[in-house]
Amino acid sequence: MTANLAIAQKQLDAYNAQDLETYVSYFAEDCVVSGLNGQPTETSRATVKARYAKAFAQFPQNKAELKNR
């Protein structure tokens, strides 16, 4: 379990640093990301990368705050 928590923390840290390459490295090449309604929004690491490249450029001030683990 500790290894999983470390991985989750590293992904969160990469997101907050807007380190795109490190952030997307935590997604499988063939990942599927779905929205709140269950519909897939991205269907590969490449599409996740494109989404976050745009988001990081548009919203450089965005940070995620972990409230509880």
Sine and cosine of phi, psi and omega as CSV:
sin_phi,cos_phi,sin_psi,cos_psi,sin_omega,cos_omega
0.00,0.00,-0.62,0.78,-0.03,-1.00
-0.86,0.50,-0.64,0.77,0.02,-1.00
-0.88,0.47,-0.64,0.77,0.02,-1.00
-0.90,0.44,-0.65,0.76,0.03,-1.00
-0.90,0.43,-0.62,0.78,0.03,-1.00
-0.90,0.43,-0.65,0.76,0.04,-1.00
-0.90,0.44,-0.72,0.70,0.01,-1.00
-0.87,0.49,-0.65,0.76,0.01,-1.00
-0.91,0.41,-0.66,0.75,0.01,-1.00
-0.90,0.43,-0.62,0.79,0.04,-1.00
-0.92,0.39,-0.68,0.74,0.04,-1.00
-0.88,0.47,-0.68,0.73,0.03,-1.00
-0.88,0.47,-0.66,0.75,0.03,-1.00
-0.90,0.43,-0.66,0.76,0.05,-1.00
-0.87,0.50,-0.76,0.65,-0.05,-1.00
-0.92,0.40,-0.48,0.88,0.06,-1.00
-0.99,0.11,-0.10,1.00,-0.10,-0.99
0.79,0.62,0.68,0.74,0.08,-1.00
-1.00,0.01,1.00,0.02,-0.15,-0.99
-0.85,0.53,-0.73,0.69,-0.06,-1.00
-0.88,0.47,-0.71,0.71,0.01,-1.00
-0.93,0.37,-0.68,0.73,-0.02,-1.00
-0.85,0.53,-0.77,0.64,-0.06,-1.00
-0.96,0.27,-0.27,0.96,0.03,-1.00
-0.91,0.41,-0.28,0.96,0.02,-1.00
-1.00,0.10,-0.06,1.00,0.04,-1.00
-0.98,-0.19,0.63,-0.78,0.10,-1.00
-0.93,0.38,0.44,-0.90,0.02,-1.00
-0.83,0.56,-0.59,0.80,-0.06,-1.00
-0.95,-0.31,0.52,0.85,-0.02,-1.00
-0.90,0.44,0.38,-0.93,0.11,-0.99
-0.78,-0.62,0.85,-0.53,0.03,-1.00
-0.94,-0.34,0.76,-0.65,-0.03,-1.00
-0.90,-0.44,0.48,-0.88,0.07,-1.00
-0.98,0.19,-0.02,-1.00,-0.03,-1.00
-0.87,0.49,-0.47,0.88,0.00,-1.00
-1.00,0.07,0.01,1.00,0.04,-1.00
1.00,-0.04,-0.15,0.99,0.02,-1.00
-0.97,0.24,0.74,-0.68,0.06,-1.00
-0.87,0.50,0.71,-0.71,0.04,-1.00
-0.94,-0.33,-0.49,0.87,0.09,-1.00
-0.68,-0.73,0.58,-0.81,-0.08,-1.00
-0.78,-0.63,0.40,0.92,0.09,-1.00
-0.18,-0.98,0.28,-0.96,0.09,-1.00
-0.87,0.49,-0.61,0.80,-0.01,-1.00
-0.88,0.47,-0.64,0.77,0.00,-1.00
-0.96,0.26,-0.53,0.85,0.12,-0.99
-0.90,0.44,-0.69,0.72,0.00,-1.00
-0.87,0.49,-0.70,0.72,0.02,-1.00
-0.89,0.46,-0.66,0.75,0.01,-1.00
-0.88,0.48,-0.74,0.67,-0.07,-1.00
-0.98,0.21,-0.44,0.90,0.12,-0.99
-0.88,0.48,-0.70,0.71,0.03,-1.00
-0.92,0.40,-0.71,0.70,-0.02,-1.00
-0.89,0.45,-0.70,0.71,-0.01,-1.00
-0.90,0.44,-0.61,0.79,0.01,-1.00
-0.94,0.33,-0.64,0.77,-0.07,-1.00
-0.98,0.20,-0.53,0.85,-0.09,-1.00
-0.76,-0.65,0.92,0.40,-0.07,-1.00
-0.90,0.44,-0.30,0.96,-0.01,-1.00
-1.00,0.09,-0.18,0.98,-0.05,-1.00
-0.90,0.44,0.70,-0.71,0.09,-1.00
-0.62,-0.79,0.49,-0.87,0.09,-1.00
-0.97,-0.25,0.68,-0.73,0.01,-1.00
-0.90,-0.44,0.83,-0.55,0.03,-1.00
-0.99,0.17,0.87,-0.49,-0.03,-1.00
-1.00,0.00,-0.48,0.88,-0.05,-1.00
-0.26,-0.96,0.51,-0.86,0.09,-1.00
-0.65,-0.76,0.00,0.00,0.00,0.00
